[in-house]
């Protein structure tokens, strides 16, 4: 009996590992250029990711129903205030209802552009496994750091990573 | 005794001077050797980069020739003239009722088009025969109002590549933008 339980546990462990590996592998890989895209933004200007090559970019994906996304967005506001214009913070809202996202934006008062992926083409392109997702891209347009989910004080890690890329 | 001391002092001065001179000469020659060695390596790296770029270009051309043979090739280009009455936001193209391609333009891209740039909008394969191409242009029209217009072209795809231009221009007589699709001969 104990043998079969052990076996079962082993199978479960392998399955969970496979699921975890699969979840990690769905996002663009570190060291590669993330897929390019263009979206409409809250300022009325269309924005294309590749046009920010030469700058350090923090790209954040969020949705209005995601509470930890909202907490993270407020912290990203703080990063913009601390680091200033040296880093380009871009966020992509993946709600299918743009009006709902805009309602949230009025409350959040973000100091960086928000793009709307209402038909989820970009979130499918990036195969987002969870929300929020934060990607940090270097001046050469290569993905350097990937963060899935958000917990308090993650923004300190972001700031360190951004500072290290700015120093390169 | 004083004379002996003077001779010794002069000897030490000469020795120190000689050592300094030898050190200086060795340093200089080492720097020259380094510079000589570095120059070819730099040159080699540059040559290597150039070769990689050339190879990449040749591969790109070869890939396009293989993927889109001249006999079946369809290429669409987009150009913009003046832009006084229209600010481009996006273009969607359908071929025979099926979506072919769409593109969202950033201010930098529309600026490049207004300065004479031509965008290769689409490249693909198309079988011979009659086809209908429809392009829908959206943006801001006169007085900054939302503007959406369509243009269409019926064409016959024979043997050889087909080149089609989507052209946006200003019509001063009506103070309206004009959207034209035309074949390149």
Interface residues (C-beta under 8 A of the other chain):
Chain A: X38 X39 X40 X45 X46 X47 X48 X51
Chain B: X89 X90 X103 X104 X105 X106 X107 X108 X109
